[in-house]
Amino acid sequence: MLTIDVDEPPATTRCECCGGTTTRLTRFVNRDGDAFAVYYAMFSDDHPEREILLAVGLGDWDDEAPPEDRRAFALVMRSGEEAYEVTVVDAAESPWRDSAILGRMLDRDEALAHPWIEDVFHITDHMVKDDPAIKSYFEDARWSAPKGIKLGVRSG
């Protein structure tokens, strides 16, 4: 069973392009009580496109484990007509492309072929259900979010 530690408060800054508030999240994901993944999320409340930039790092999270034992996946999450959509993007498109702690960030084709990609999508399913900041962003009254969550819609 996956659980997301949402205790760390969001960090907010002023967006350089629109003047709105940019929110950054750092979240820890556990599977059956053990460290499983870390994800970073970033979104801005005044951008016309309602999307969240994401980086998900999976691998060995033991205290002694080096970043080389992990891999990172760059993603964009959007609220589609009937479901939340997650797109895998190239590392160069991620604001965390140089983050050492997550592990080496994979480019899109490599990420889609990686055996952990289904775990990544499983984590994104939990994000929209279990992370209050992400839920709130998509359910914002100024935005017409889908009425129900249909999980598993992914674009390649």
C-alpha positions as CSV (number, residue, x, y, z in Angstrom):
1,M,0.0,0.0,0.0
2,L,1.3,3.5,-0.9
3,T,1.1,6.4,1.5
4,I,2.3,10.0,0.9
5,D,3.9,12.0,3.6
6,V,2.3,15.4,3.2
7,D,3.6,16.9,6.5
8,E,6.2,19.2,4.8
9,P,4.5,22.5,4.1
10,P,4.5,23.9,0.5
11,A,7.1,26.5,-0.4
12,T,5.7,29.5,-2.3
13,T,7.4,32.2,-4.3
14,R,6.2,34.9,-6.7
15,C,6.1,33.7,-10.3
16,E,8.4,35.7,-12.5
17,C,6.3,35.5,-15.6
18,C,2.8,36.2,-14.2
19,G,3.2,37.6,-10.7
20,G,1.1,34.8,-9.3
21,T,2.0,32.4,-6.6
22,T,4.2,29.4,-7.5
23,T,3.9,26.4,-5.2
24,R,6.7,23.8,-4.8
25,L,6.1,20.5,-3.0
26,T,8.5,17.9,-1.7
27,R,6.8,14.6,-0.9
28,F,8.0,11.3,0.4
29,V,6.2,8.1,-0.7
30,N,6.2,4.9,1.4
31,R,5.2,1.4,0.2
32,D,4.1,-0.9,3.0
33,G,5.9,1.4,5.5
34,D,9.2,1.5,3.7
35,A,10.7,4.5,1.8
36,F,9.8,4.0,-1.9
37,A,9.9,7.3,-3.7
38,V,10.3,11.1,-3.5
39,Y,8.5,13.5,-5.7
40,Y,8.7,17.2,-6.4
41,A,5.8,19.2,-7.8
42,M,5.5,22.8,-9.0
43,F,2.5,24.8,-10.1
44,S,1.4,28.4,-10.4
45,D,-2.1,29.6,-9.5
46,D,-2.3,32.3,-12.2
47,H,-1.1,30.4,-15.2
48,P,-3.8,29.8,-17.8
49,E,-2.7,26.2,-18.3
50,R,-3.6,24.1,-15.3
51,E,-0.7,21.8,-15.1
52,I,1.8,20.5,-12.6
53,L,5.4,19.9,-13.3
54,L,6.6,16.7,-11.5
55,A,9.8,14.8,-10.9
56,V,9.5,11.3,-9.3
57,G,12.6,9.6,-8.0
58,L,12.5,5.8,-7.3
59,G,15.2,3.3,-6.2
60,D,17.2,2.6,-3.1
61,W,16.5,5.1,-0.4
62,D,18.6,3.6,2.4
63,D,20.7,6.1,4.2
64,E,23.9,4.7,2.7
65,A,22.5,4.4,-0.9
66,P,24.1,6.7,-3.4
67,P,21.9,8.6,-6.0
68,E,23.3,6.3,-8.7
69,D,21.0,3.6,-7.2
70,R,17.9,5.7,-8.1
71,R,16.2,7.0,-11.3
72,A,14.1,10.1,-11.8
73,F,11.1,10.6,-14.2
74,A,10.1,14.0,-15.5
75,L,6.3,14.4,-15.9
76,V,3.6,16.9,-16.6
77,M,0.1,16.4,-15.0
78,R,-3.0,18.1,-16.4
79,S,-6.7,18.0,-15.7
80,G,-8.3,16.7,-18.9
81,E,-11.9,16.7,-20.0
82,E,-12.7,13.5,-18.2
83,A,-9.6,12.5,-16.3
84,Y,-6.2,13.6,-15.0
85,E,-3.5,13.1,-17.7
86,V,0.1,12.4,-17.1
87,T,2.7,12.9,-19.8
88,V,6.3,11.7,-19.6
89,V,8.7,14.4,-20.9
90,D,12.4,14.7,-21.5
91,A,14.8,15.5,-18.6
92,A,15.7,18.8,-20.3
93,E,12.1,20.0,-19.7
94,S,12.2,19.5,-16.0
95,P,13.2,22.1,-13.5
96,W,14.8,19.3,-11.5
97,R,16.9,17.9,-14.3
98,D,20.1,18.5,-12.3
99,S,18.8,17.3,-8.9
100,A,21.3,14.7,-7.7
101,I,19.2,13.4,-4.8
102,L,16.5,11.9,-7.1
103,G,19.0,10.0,-9.2
104,R,19.7,10.3,-12.9
105,M,16.7,11.8,-14.7
106,L,15.6,9.7,-17.7
107,D,14.6,11.1,-21.1
108,R,11.1,10.3,-22.3
109,D,11.8,7.3,-24.4
110,E,14.1,5.7,-21.8
111,A,11.5,6.4,-19.1
112,L,8.7,4.9,-21.0
113,A,10.7,1.7,-21.5
114,H,11.9,1.5,-17.9
115,P,10.5,-1.2,-15.7
116,W,9.6,1.3,-13.0
117,I,7.3,3.4,-15.2
118,E,4.1,1.6,-13.9
119,D,5.2,2.4,-10.3
120,V,5.6,6.1,-11.4
121,F,2.0,6.1,-12.8
122,H,0.7,4.4,-9.7
123,I,2.3,7.2,-7.6
124,T,0.7,9.9,-9.8
125,D,-2.7,8.2,-9.3
126,H,-2.2,8.6,-5.5
127,M,-1.1,12.2,-6.0
128,V,-4.5,13.4,-7.2
129,K,-6.3,11.4,-4.5
130,D,-4.0,11.8,-1.5
131,D,-2.0,15.0,-1.8
132,P,-4.2,17.9,-0.5
133,A,-2.2,20.6,-2.3
134,I,-2.5,18.9,-5.6
135,K,-6.2,18.1,-5.1
136,S,-6.8,21.7,-4.1
137,Y,-5.0,23.0,-7.1
138,F,-7.1,21.0,-9.5
139,E,-10.3,21.6,-7.6
140,D,-9.8,25.4,-7.4
141,A,-13.2,27.2,-7.8
142,R,-11.7,29.2,-10.7
143,W,-11.0,26.1,-12.6
144,S,-13.5,23.6,-14.0
145,A,-11.9,20.3,-12.9
146,P,-13.4,16.9,-13.8
147,K,-16.3,15.8,-11.6
148,G,-14.7,12.4,-10.9
149,I,-11.2,11.1,-10.9
150,K,-10.6,8.5,-13.6
151,L,-7.2,7.1,-12.8
152,G,-4.8,5.6,-15.3
153,V,-5.2,8.0,-18.2
154,R,-1.7,8.6,-19.5
155,S,-0.3,9.9,-22.7
156,G,2.9,8.7,-24.2
